[in-house]
Amino acid sequence: MSDQHKYVMGEDRIPHSWYNVIADLPAPPPPVLHPGTGQPIGPADLAPLFPMSLIGQEVSTERHIEIPGPVRDVYRMWRPTPLYRAHRLEKALGTSARIFYKYEGVSPAGSHKPNTAVAQAYYNKAEGVKKLSTETGAGQWGSALAFAGALFGLDVKVYMVRVSYNQKPYRRALMETYGARCVPSPSMETASGRAILAEHPDSPGSLGIAISEAVEVAAQNDDTKYALGSVLNHVLLHQTVIGQEAIAQMEMAGAYPDIVVGCTGGGSNFAGIAFPFLGAKLSHKRDVRIIAVEPAACPSLTRGRYAFDFGDTAHLTPLVKMHTLGSTFIPPGFHAGGLRYHGMSPLVSHCKELGLIEARAYHQNTCFEAGVLFARAEGIVPAPEANHAVKGAIDEAVKAREEGRSPTILFNLCGHGHFDMQAYTDYFAGKLVDQDYDEAMLEASLAALPKVAAE
């Protein structure tokens, strides 16, 4: 096929299965531990939070897991998503590198998040669940689950990190349009929220706190389950439709990436684009560098400790081994709210420890600068989170230009910024501050990591 600007495939090319990278890793990931016993947890330990079908996916070692027909039927609303060649960006950079991007902003909710929201809603509905509780940072996950809940007739309650609740009112409005209830976190509705507010009345919130509130609600109500938008294995699994489509689309374009870039907060969109390419690399098919880009103000992969930790602030979750800043770490209120999580996906963290991926961190102003350059060249305004991937790809292209190389670069543009224009307004007004985390807070948070014999 000739080198065109846009490569679109028919709905018959939507993957029929999700790809599980665990099947191809050179070493299995560490187990998930019960915080009380320190022993690996079993399905019964997770049953209060998740339906058994998702628990099975969480621990699966099968390479391919079939996508149910009703889920693929919903995927047809926007999948396959387009792959673009960024000709104008290449020209603006003066690089001979070829830059491609997979655009997930075409989904109804405007991001990659519905890939797993639809699957989770389907499995919960199939097992008779009536309600879902969840957390959200910037609101992309909350709006995606609200959308999926509307399709499958589930009531959805979203605990939204307070700083983002205040920064991004239109994301909240989108959730409410789909029928969800959105609550600023920490809230007075849960014991964990009240405890935080008692100690820190002006708390900006964090994903760890919001997770605690959502988990508490699910654990205390038999008709409610918990849905997570990132971090866990089954969530990353569902996102691999992105990379599988990209592999086929790159083949149609007569190209294959030398470098794959994705932004990382909890790890879902990064894994979605990267894991299928990593699987091909591990199968000795094609070599590729894989780069995870995170915010410098919340740098779990580049600054965190690889250790067992709680996934939430109130310590209601099992212990997982991940790159973590500590469960009590509260990041600054930078605009990429979806990347403000204290830990990284255990599976992404494991791949980092195995030397299979690279990681780098950027401050928000340089990321917005990259996002504006991209928008003026390619016409799409990226979400603040996606700007990190844009920045990573641009840096690789500029470096290649300086070194006289012509690599093929692929990145995941995981969502549009249409509900984030206040962030761009602040950027143009010079009001965005490159915030650094509190070093003393980080050290205290890391010092409080749970002691685990398995380490």
Kinemage of the C-alpha trace (Angstrom):
@kinemage 1
@onewidth
@group {chain A} dominant
@subgroup {mainchain}
@vectorlist {calphas} color= white
{ca met a 1} P 0.000 0.000 0.000
{ca ser a 2} L 1.279 3.481 -0.820
{ca asp a 3} L 2.419 5.802 1.939
{ca gln a 4} L -0.777 7.725 2.700
{ca his a 5} L -1.711 10.167 5.417
{ca lys a 6} L -4.405 8.001 6.974
{ca tyr a 7} L -4.783 4.242 7.160
{ca val a 8} L -8.267 3.031 8.012
{ca met a 9} L -9.336 -0.586 8.296
{ca gly a 10} L -12.857 -2.012 8.248
{ca glu a 11} L -14.640 -3.330 11.280
{ca asp a 12} L -13.754 -6.878 10.238
{ca arg a 13} L -10.212 -5.971 11.304
{ca ile a 14} L -11.150 -5.330 14.935
{ca pro a 15} L -9.187 -7.924 16.953
{ca his a 16} L -11.127 -11.003 18.030
{ca ser a 17} L -9.005 -11.517 21.138
{ca trp a 18} L -6.988 -9.539 23.642
{ca tyr a 19} L -3.261 -10.220 23.898
{ca asn a 20} L -1.782 -11.278 27.257
{ca val a 21} L 1.929 -10.414 27.365
{ca ile a 22} L 2.433 -12.551 30.496
{ca ala a 23} L 2.458 -15.623 28.269
{ca asp a 24} L 5.619 -14.403 26.532
{ca leu a 25} L 7.587 -12.761 29.339
{ca pro a 26} L 10.940 -14.394 30.261
{ca ala a 27} L 9.924 -14.443 33.950
{ca pro a 28} L 6.485 -14.410 35.589
{ca pro a 29} L 5.405 -11.297 37.494
{ca pro a 30} L 5.462 -11.399 41.313
{ca pro a 31} L 2.284 -12.584 43.039
{ca val a 32} L -0.339 -10.312 44.562
{ca leu a 33} L -0.240 -10.603 48.349
{ca his a 34} L -2.868 -10.512 51.074
{ca pro a 35} L -1.955 -7.563 53.362
{ca gly a 36} L -2.844 -9.522 56.488
{ca thr a 37} L -1.123 -12.837 55.816
{ca gly a 38} L 1.553 -11.803 53.348
{ca gln a 39} L 0.568 -14.820 51.251
{ca pro a 40} L -0.590 -14.832 47.612
{ca ile a 41} L -4.252 -14.009 47.342
{ca gly a 42} L -6.864 -16.290 45.790
{ca pro a 43} L -10.004 -15.563 43.748
{ca ala a 44} L -12.143 -15.439 46.893
{ca asp a 45} L -10.117 -12.506 48.175
{ca leu a 46} L -11.010 -10.440 45.114
{ca ala a 47} L -14.628 -11.582 44.781
{ca pro a 48} L -16.084 -8.683 46.828
{ca leu a 49} L -14.624 -6.247 44.291
{ca phe a 50} L -14.669 -7.925 40.880
{ca pro a 51} L -16.784 -10.459 38.964
{ca met a 52} L -15.175 -13.884 38.619
{ca ser a 53} L -14.719 -13.499 34.867
{ca leu a 54} L -12.419 -10.500 35.385
{ca ile a 55} L -10.611 -12.209 38.261
{ca gly a 56} L -9.882 -15.065 35.856
{ca gln a 57} L -8.413 -12.627 33.357
{ca glu a 58} L -6.368 -10.958 36.077
{ca val a 59} L -4.472 -14.192 36.823
{ca ser a 60} L -4.542 -15.713 33.333
{ca thr a 61} L -1.380 -16.873 31.589
{ca glu a 62} L -3.146 -17.597 28.280
{ca arg a 63} L -1.684 -15.716 25.345
{ca his a 64} L -5.026 -14.805 23.785
{ca ile a 65} L -8.376 -14.230 25.487
{ca glu a 66} L -11.427 -14.033 23.255
{ca ile a 67} L -13.325 -10.751 23.119
{ca pro a 68} L -17.055 -11.445 23.695
{ca gly a 69} L -19.357 -10.682 20.788
{ca pro a 70} L -21.341 -7.999 22.647
{ca val a 71} L -18.094 -6.171 23.465
{ca arg a 72} L -16.927 -6.250 19.839
{ca asp a 73} L -20.374 -4.997 18.832
{ca val a 74} L -19.825 -1.888 20.956
{ca tyr a 75} L -16.238 -1.530 19.765
{ca arg a 76} L -17.651 -1.116 16.249
{ca met a 77} L -18.903 2.316 17.280
{ca trp a 78} L -15.324 3.624 16.932
{ca arg a 79} L -12.897 0.779 16.293
{ca pro a 80} L -10.645 0.268 14.530
{ca thr a 81} L -9.169 3.645 15.390
{ca pro a 82} L -7.108 5.453 12.749
{ca leu a 83} L -3.364 5.380 12.354
{ca tyr a 84} L -1.895 8.596 10.976
{ca arg a 85} L 1.448 9.489 9.412
{ca ala a 86} L 2.471 12.858 10.903
{ca his a 87} L 3.885 14.364 7.692
{ca arg a 88} L 3.375 17.975 8.782
{ca leu a 89} L 4.950 17.384 12.184
{ca glu a 90} L 7.946 15.751 10.520
{ca lys a 91} L 8.319 18.813 8.288
{ca ala a 92} L 8.011 21.194 11.243
{ca leu a 93} L 10.765 19.293 13.048
{ca gly a 94} L 13.005 19.061 9.995
{ca thr a 95} L 13.479 15.371 10.672
{ca ser a 96} L 13.811 12.435 8.304
{ca ala a 97} L 12.272 10.185 10.938
{ca arg a 98} L 8.864 8.801 10.052
{ca ile a 99} L 6.346 9.554 12.800
{ca phe a 100} L 3.072 7.677 13.129
{ca tyr a 101} L 0.414 7.996 15.781
{ca lys a 102} L -2.532 5.835 16.756
{ca tyr a 103} L -5.450 8.114 17.612
{ca glu a 104} L -7.741 6.907 20.392
{ca gly a 105} L -9.579 10.230 20.725
{ca val a 106} L -12.248 9.098 18.248
{ca ser a 107} L -14.083 7.024 20.877
{ca pro a 108} L -17.397 8.411 22.205
{ca ala a 109} L -15.711 9.393 25.478
{ca gly a 110} L -12.709 10.858 23.662
{ca ser a 111} L -9.967 8.509 24.867
{ca his a 112} L -8.701 4.930 24.978
{ca lys a 113} L -10.539 4.234 28.230
{ca pro a 114} L -13.738 2.737 26.722
{ca asn a 115} L -11.689 -0.236 25.483
{ca thr a 116} L -11.753 -1.608 29.025
{ca ala a 117} L -14.818 0.236 30.365
{ca val a 118} L -17.074 -1.564 27.896
{ca ala a 119} L -15.508 -4.935 28.711
{ca gln a 120} L -15.777 -4.410 32.468
{ca ala a 121} L -19.385 -3.241 32.224
{ca tyr a 122} L -20.264 -6.274 30.094
{ca tyr a 123} L -18.741 -8.807 32.501
{ca asn a 124} L -20.311 -7.168 35.543
{ca lys a 125} L -23.731 -7.066 33.872
{ca ala a 126} L -23.399 -10.722 32.879
{ca glu a 127} L -22.880 -11.685 36.536
{ca gly a 128} L -25.880 -9.733 37.784
{ca val a 129} L -24.118 -6.664 39.160
{ca lys a 130} L -26.339 -3.578 39.422
{ca lys a 131} L -23.890 -0.821 40.355
{ca leu a 132} L -20.264 0.109 39.789
{ca ser a 133} L -18.051 2.399 41.850
{ca thr a 134} L -14.800 3.822 40.572
{ca glu a 135} L -12.262 6.616 40.805
{ca thr a 136} L -11.051 9.011 38.153
{ca gly a 137} L -8.264 11.542 37.879
{ca ala a 138} L -8.729 13.855 34.906
{ca gly a 139} L -12.130 12.315 34.221
{ca gln a 140} L -11.393 10.306 31.100
{ca trp a 141} L -11.857 6.993 32.887
{ca gly a 142} L -14.922 8.210 34.754
{ca ser a 143} L -16.600 9.378 31.565
{ca ala a 144} L -15.704 6.118 29.804
{ca leu a 145} L -17.231 3.983 32.562
{ca ala a 146} L -20.271 6.267 32.655
{ca phe a 147} L -20.669 5.693 28.900
{ca ala a 148} L -20.322 1.922 29.296
{ca gly a 149} L -22.700 1.891 32.264
{ca ala a 150} L -25.335 3.640 30.170
{ca leu a 151} L -24.995 1.007 27.435
{ca phe a 152} L -25.339 -1.938 29.829
{ca gly a 153} L -27.836 -0.463 32.290
{ca leu a 154} L -25.502 -0.096 35.294
{ca asp a 155} L -25.556 2.676 37.886
{ca val a 156} L -22.117 4.290 38.110
{ca lys a 157} L -20.676 6.362 40.949
{ca val a 158} L -17.378 8.127 40.279
{ca tyr a 159} L -15.047 9.565 42.917
{ca met a 160} L -13.118 12.245 41.066
{ca val a 161} L -9.850 13.613 42.472
{ca arg a 162} L -10.841 16.990 43.907
{ca val a 163} L -8.227 19.093 42.132
{ca ser a 164} L -9.368 17.699 38.772
{ca tyr a 165} L -13.043 17.980 39.795
{ca asn a 166} L -12.423 21.713 40.141
{ca gln a 167} L -10.112 22.056 37.113
{ca lys a 168} L -12.221 20.082 34.631
{ca pro a 169} L -15.969 20.793 35.048
{ca tyr a 170} L -16.788 19.632 31.532
{ca arg a 171} L -15.484 16.143 32.215
{ca arg a 172} L -17.808 16.046 35.189
{ca ala a 173} L -20.676 17.238 32.982
{ca leu a 174} L -19.911 14.485 30.467
{ca met a 175} L -20.142 11.828 33.198
{ca glu a 176} L -23.459 13.253 34.352
{ca thr a 177} L -24.726 13.348 30.764
{ca tyr a 178} L -24.102 9.600 30.541
{ca gly a 179} L -25.992 9.153 33.831
{ca ala a 180} L -23.189 8.705 36.365
{ca arg a 181} L -22.929 10.469 39.731
{ca cys a 182} L -19.648 12.316 40.189
{ca val a 183} L -18.343 13.064 43.703
{ca pro a 184} L -15.244 15.152 44.548
{ca ser a 185} L -12.683 13.093 46.458
{ca pro a 186} L -11.898 13.060 49.320
{ca ser a 187} L -15.571 13.200 50.294
{ca met a 188} L -17.670 12.910 53.415
{ca glu a 189} L -19.482 9.896 51.927
{ca thr a 190} L -16.937 7.289 53.048
{ca ala a 191} L -14.928 6.541 56.156
{ca ser a 192} L -11.676 6.783 54.211
{ca gly a 193} L -12.661 10.163 52.766
{ca arg a 194} L -13.730 11.526 56.140
{ca ala a 195} L -10.453 10.410 57.682
{ca ile a 196} L -8.432 12.291 55.077
{ca leu a 197} L -10.540 15.441 55.447
{ca ala a 198} L -10.245 15.331 59.224
{ca glu a 199} L -6.470 15.490 58.903
{ca his a 200} L -6.254 17.599 55.734
{ca pro a 201} L -9.447 19.652 55.233
{ca asp a 202} L -8.070 21.273 52.075
{ca ser a 203} L -6.722 18.059 50.548
{ca pro a 204} L -6.498 18.262 46.739
{ca gly a 205} L -7.084 14.530 46.656
{ca ser a 206} L -5.206 11.822 44.805
{ca leu a 207} L -6.020 8.746 42.805
{ca gly a 208} L -4.967 6.662 45.807
{ca ile a 209} L -7.572 8.398 47.983
{ca ala a 210} L -10.281 8.152 45.327
{ca ile a 211} L -9.542 4.444 44.909
{ca ser a 212} L -9.973 3.971 48.669
{ca glu a 213} L -13.412 5.581 48.537
{ca ala a 214} L -14.563 3.565 45.538
{ca val a 215} L -13.235 0.288 46.947
{ca glu a 216} L -14.914 0.964 50.303
{ca val a 217} L -18.292 1.477 48.623
{ca ala a 218} L -17.972 -1.744 46.614
{ca ala a 219} L -16.797 -3.819 49.576
{ca gln a 220} L -19.708 -2.681 51.746
{ca asn a 221} L -22.523 -3.156 49.216
{ca asp a 222} L -23.443 -6.548 47.795
{ca asp a 223} L -25.002 -5.065 44.642
{ca thr a 224} L -21.895 -3.023 43.794
{ca lys a 225} L -18.569 -3.967 42.268
{ca tyr a 226} L -15.445 -1.908 41.764
{ca ala a 227} L -14.097 -0.960 38.326
{ca leu a 228} L -10.538 0.246 37.790
{ca gly a 229} L -9.379 2.215 34.774
{ca ser a 230} L -5.717 1.271 34.804
{ca val a 231} L -2.970 -0.577 36.737
{ca leu a 232} L -4.399 -4.123 36.947
{ca asn a 233} L -3.611 -6.897 34.470
{ca his a 234} L -7.139 -7.320 33.110
{ca val a 235} L -7.370 -3.581 32.392
{ca leu a 236} L -4.113 -3.568 30.447
{ca leu a 237} L -5.240 -6.720 28.658
{ca his a 238} L -8.350 -5.018 27.274
{ca gln a 239} L -6.283 -2.131 25.917
{ca thr a 240} L -4.180 -4.375 23.672
{ca val a 241} L -6.683 -3.909 20.862
{ca ile a 242} L -4.751 -0.666 20.269
{ca gly a 243} L -1.389 -2.261 19.583
{ca gln a 244} L -2.836 -5.198 17.667
{ca glu a 245} L -4.612 -2.845 15.298
{ca ala a 246} L -1.471 -0.723 15.011
{ca ile a 247} L 0.654 -3.710 13.992
{ca ala a 248} L -1.757 -4.569 11.184
{ca gln a 249} L -2.064 -0.935 10.107
{ca met a 250} L 1.697 -0.428 10.064
{ca glu a 251} L 2.003 -3.500 7.862
{ca met a 252} L -0.571 -1.982 5.487
{ca ala a 253} L 1.584 1.167 5.407
{ca gly a 254} L 4.695 -0.855 4.634
{ca ala a 255} L 6.345 0.248 7.871
{ca tyr a 256} L 7.261 -1.015 11.317
{ca pro a 257} L 8.297 1.091 14.320
{ca asp a 258} L 11.826 1.218 15.615
{ca ile a 259} L 10.500 3.147 18.616
{ca val a 260} L 7.114 2.962 20.381
{ca val a 261} L 6.169 5.727 22.832
{ca gly a 262} L 3.298 5.998 25.299
{ca cys a 263} L 2.481 8.202 28.271
{ca thr a 264} L 2.205 6.443 31.615
{ca gly a 265} L 0.215 7.133 34.751
{ca gly a 266} L -1.155 3.761 35.780
{ca gly a 267} L -0.014 2.064 32.571
{ca ser a 268} L -3.119 1.208 30.555
{ca asn a 269} L -2.730 3.194 27.334
{ca phe a 270} L 1.022 2.574 27.349
{ca ala a 271} L 0.471 -1.174 27.656
{ca gly a 272} L -2.245 -1.017 25.024
{ca ile a 273} L 0.104 0.292 22.360
{ca ala a 274} L 3.322 -1.314 23.613
{ca phe a 275} L 2.541 -4.853 24.752
{ca pro a 276} L 1.624 -6.293 21.323
{ca phe a 277} L 4.886 -4.897 19.922
{ca leu a 278} L 6.742 -6.220 22.954
{ca gly a 279} L 5.175 -9.613 22.304
{ca ala a 280} L 6.482 -9.527 18.748
{ca lys a 281} L 9.921 -8.596 20.066
{ca leu a 282} L 9.904 -11.432 22.587
{ca ser a 283} L 8.911 -13.844 19.838
{ca his a 284} L 12.119 -12.795 18.027
{ca lys a 285} L 10.157 -11.267 15.180
{ca arg a 286} L 11.089 -7.591 15.267
{ca asp a 287} L 13.253 -5.468 17.506
{ca val a 288} L 11.825 -2.250 18.953
{ca arg a 289} L 12.630 0.288 21.647
{ca ile a 290} L 9.682 0.963 23.941
{ca ile a 291} L 9.600 4.219 25.905
{ca ala a 292} L 7.250 5.097 28.756
{ca val a 293} L 6.880 8.822 29.432
{ca glu a 294} L 5.624 10.085 32.790
{ca pro a 295} L 5.240 13.435 34.584
{ca ala a 296} L 8.269 14.696 36.493
{ca ala a 297} L 5.953 15.716 39.337
{ca cys a 298} L 4.750 12.133 39.834
{ca pro a 299} L 7.621 9.961 38.544
{ca ser a 300} L 6.842 6.433 39.708
{ca leu a 301} L 8.923 4.639 37.056
{ca thr a 302} L 11.931 6.952 37.155
{ca arg a 303} L 11.981 7.842 40.839
{ca gly a 304} L 9.791 5.311 42.638
{ca arg a 305} L 10.942 2.202 44.459
{ca tyr a 306} L 10.160 -1.265 43.114
{ca ala a 307} L 8.418 -2.733 46.118
{ca phe a 308} L 5.195 -4.231 47.414
{ca asp a 309} L 2.698 -1.503 48.214
{ca phe a 310} L -0.976 -0.781 48.566
{ca gly a 311} L -2.809 0.483 45.533
{ca asp a 312} L -4.780 2.968 47.623
{ca thr a 313} L -4.207 5.432 50.440
{ca ala a 314} L -6.491 3.822 53.054
{ca his a 315} L -4.856 0.399 52.569
{ca leu a 316} L -8.017 -1.415 51.539
{ca thr a 317} L -6.414 -3.149 48.548
{ca pro a 318} L -4.048 -6.147 48.281
{ca leu a 319} L -0.296 -5.620 48.048
{ca val a 320} L 1.200 -5.496 44.573
{ca lys a 321} L 4.827 -5.178 43.571
{ca met a 322} L 5.258 -2.070 41.489
{ca his a 323} L 7.292 1.066 41.065
{ca thr a 324} L 5.757 3.229 43.752
{ca leu a 325} L 6.153 6.604 45.393
{ca gly a 326} L 4.349 5.253 48.454
{ca ser a 327} L 0.605 5.005 48.980
{ca thr a 328} L 0.486 8.200 51.077
{ca phe a 329} L 2.236 10.292 48.415
{ca ile a 330} L 0.113 13.244 47.240
{ca pro a 331} L 1.386 14.641 43.922
{ca pro a 332} L 1.135 18.325 43.003
{ca gly a 333} L -2.005 19.428 41.156
{ca phe a 334} L -0.592 19.526 37.610
{ca his a 335} L -3.051 19.358 34.730
{ca ala a 336} L -2.361 15.803 33.547
{ca gly a 337} L -4.688 14.433 36.217
{ca gly a 338} L -4.763 10.980 34.678
{ca leu a 339} L -1.049 10.604 35.430
{ca arg a 340} L -1.242 11.584 39.107
{ca tyr a 341} L -1.045 8.063 40.593
{ca his a 342} L 1.512 7.017 43.194
{ca gly a 343} L 2.254 3.666 41.579
{ca met a 344} L 2.786 2.108 38.186
{ca ser a 345} L 1.042 -0.995 36.883
{ca pro a 346} L 2.725 -4.101 38.342
{ca leu a 347} L 3.002 -5.579 34.853
{ca val a 348} L 4.561 -2.433 33.361
{ca ser a 349} L 6.850 -2.225 36.400
{ca his a 350} L 7.872 -5.848 35.906
{ca cys a 351} L 8.732 -5.159 32.261
{ca lys a 352} L 10.849 -2.203 33.375
{ca glu a 353} L 12.703 -4.406 35.866
{ca leu a 354} L 13.325 -6.979 33.121
{ca gly a 355} L 14.923 -4.252 30.985
{ca leu a 356} L 12.252 -4.538 28.288
{ca ile a 357} L 11.153 -0.899 28.378
{ca glu a 358} L 12.711 2.504 29.025
{ca ala a 359} L 11.273 5.374 31.076
{ca arg a 360} L 11.696 9.141 31.155
{ca ala a 361} L 9.953 12.034 32.906
{ca tyr a 362} L 9.039 15.571 31.770
{ca his a 363} L 7.581 18.682 33.387
{ca gln a 364} L 4.221 19.924 32.133
{ca asn a 365} L 5.302 23.117 30.331
{ca thr a 366} L 7.597 21.303 27.927
{ca cys a 367} L 4.817 18.780 27.303
{ca phe a 368} L 2.291 21.512 26.524
{ca glu a 369} L 4.843 23.131 24.213
{ca ala a 370} L 5.046 19.818 22.347
{ca gly a 371} L 1.262 19.482 22.315
{ca val a 372} L 0.801 22.938 20.808
{ca leu a 373} L 3.419 22.221 18.131
{ca phe a 374} L 1.622 18.975 17.346
{ca ala a 375} L -1.811 20.648 17.203
{ca arg a 376} L -0.579 23.366 14.845
{ca ala a 377} L 0.968 20.758 12.554
{ca glu a 378} L -1.561 17.918 12.721
{ca gly a 379} L -4.783 19.682 13.770
{ca ile a 380} L -5.605 17.529 16.814
{ca val a 381} L -5.436 19.050 20.289
{ca pro a 382} L -4.043 16.374 22.630
{ca ala a 383} L -5.165 15.803 26.199
{ca pro a 384} L -2.581 16.940 28.779
{ca glu a 385} L -1.734 13.290 29.461
{ca ala a 386} L -1.196 12.569 25.753
{ca asn a 387} L 1.153 15.561 25.503
{ca his a 388} L 3.734 13.484 27.358
{ca ala a 389} L 3.751 10.907 24.554
{ca val a 390} L 3.918 13.699 21.971
{ca lys a 391} L 6.927 15.147 23.770
{ca gly a 392} L 8.648 11.768 23.926
{ca ala a 393} L 8.123 11.154 20.222
{ca ile a 394} L 9.314 14.648 19.265
{ca asp a 395} L 12.463 14.265 21.353
{ca glu a 396} L 13.264 10.998 19.614
{ca ala a 397} L 12.711 12.577 16.199
{ca val a 398} L 14.903 15.579 17.032
{ca lys a 399} L 17.630 13.339 18.419
{ca ala a 400} L 17.511 11.248 15.239
{ca arg a 401} L 17.833 14.410 13.132
{ca glu a 402} L 20.887 15.493 15.096
{ca glu a 403} L 22.464 12.041 14.761
{ca gly a 404} L 21.623 11.617 11.081
{ca arg a 405} L 19.256 8.684 11.652
{ca ser a 406} L 15.810 8.018 10.130
{ca pro a 407} L 13.893 5.769 12.538
{ca thr a 408} L 10.207 5.015 12.379
{ca ile a 409} L 8.457 6.256 15.509
{ca leu a 410} L 4.975 5.284 16.692
{ca phe a 411} L 3.165 6.843 19.629
{ca asn a 412} L -0.282 6.512 21.114
{ca leu a 413} L -2.304 9.719 21.110
{ca cys a 414} L -4.574 8.395 23.830
{ca gly a 415} L -7.164 11.176 23.922
{ca his a 416} L -8.197 14.631 22.756
{ca gly a 417} L -7.998 17.769 24.861
{ca his a 418} L -11.413 19.258 24.079
{ca phe a 419} L -12.396 19.232 27.758
{ca asp a 420} L -8.980 20.480 28.863
{ca met a 421} L -8.855 23.862 27.187
{ca gln a 422} L -8.491 25.673 30.518
{ca ala a 423} L -5.104 23.991 30.793
{ca tyr a 424} L -4.142 25.396 27.392
{ca thr a 425} L -5.500 28.815 28.392
{ca asp a 426} L -3.284 28.707 31.477
{ca tyr a 427} L -0.312 27.629 29.358
{ca phe a 428} L -0.701 30.522 26.917
{ca ala a 429} L -1.125 32.945 29.829
{ca gly a 430} L 2.097 31.699 31.400
{ca lys a 431} L 0.233 30.421 34.457
{ca leu a 432} L 1.344 26.795 34.255
{ca val a 433} L 3.948 26.056 36.884
{ca asp a 434} L 6.427 23.217 36.577
{ca gln a 435} L 5.728 21.775 39.978
{ca asp a 436} L 8.100 19.395 41.689
{ca tyr a 437} L 7.058 16.855 44.251
{ca asp a 438} L 7.907 17.417 47.896
{ca glu a 439} L 11.115 15.443 48.480
{ca ala a 440} L 10.467 15.174 52.230
{ca met a 441} L 6.957 13.882 51.569
{ca leu a 442} L 8.321 11.313 49.136
{ca glu a 443} L 10.926 10.070 51.588
{ca ala a 444} L 8.314 9.793 54.341
{ca ser a 445} L 5.952 7.970 52.012
{ca leu a 446} L 8.644 5.514 50.925
{ca ala a 447} L 9.704 4.969 54.538
{ca ala a 448} L 6.157 3.849 55.289
{ca leu a 449} L 6.106 1.115 52.656
{ca pro a 450} L 4.779 -2.163 54.111
{ca lys a 451} L 7.325 -4.705 55.218
{ca val a 452} L 6.954 -7.827 53.124
{ca ala a 453} L 8.903 -11.021 53.683
{ca ala a 454} L 8.604 -11.915 49.981
{ca glu a 455} L 11.030 -9.094 49.142
